[in-house]
Amino acid sequence: MKTFISYSTAHDQIIALRLQTLAAVSGMTVYVPPATSRNVWNGVLVPEVQKELRESDVILAVILENPAPSAVAEMNFAITTAKLLIPIVGPLVPLQYYAQFRPHFVVNPIDPSETERQIVQFLAGKQQGEAVKAGLLLGTLAVALLLMLASESK
């Protein structure tokens, strides 16, 4: 069971790396692309990222700000290869950046339990496999980390 965490900005990367650590404690294998793959976009994902995407069962996208082209390409890859994609979006991201990804989960800082419920409901409709269990765990952790970082930045 392998999970790929897509992200765009330094804030997103902090969440991705924390998720990677929490997942490792649970025995999961999680890949977080290096920051260098976010900085320069030439229209093609770097070979290492492509390889990790192909080998992953779940793609979790953490989007706190407008997503980088590399993150959008990673989400599109998940869709075209029928991988389980879970985009978790911060409340300030304009709809135009994630509307094409269905479903997507926008974190409401006032009631994060609603986002968690939506993720659970979405995954309940999927076949109960290891990818769904990993997605549920990481989705819930991502919502919690998004809220924690939002409260720390205030």
HELIX and SHEET records of a PDB file:
HELIX    1   1 ALA A   10  VAL A   25  1                                  16    
HELIX    2   2 THR A   36  ASN A   39  1                                   4    
HELIX    3   3 PRO A   47  GLU A   55  1                                   9    
HELIX    4   4 PRO A   69  THR A   80  1                                  12    
HELIX    5   5 LEU A   95  TYR A   97  5                                   3    
HELIX    6   6 PRO A  112  ALA A  124  1                                  13    
HELIX    7   7 GLU A  130  GLU A  152  1                                  23    
SHEET    1   A 5 THR A  29  TYR A  31  0                                        
SHEET    2   A 5 LYS A   2  SER A   6  1                                        
SHEET    3   A 5 VAL A  58  ILE A  63  1                                        
SHEET    4   A 5 LEU A  84  VAL A  89  1                                        
SHEET    5   A 5 PHE A 105  VAL A 106  1                                        
END                                                                             
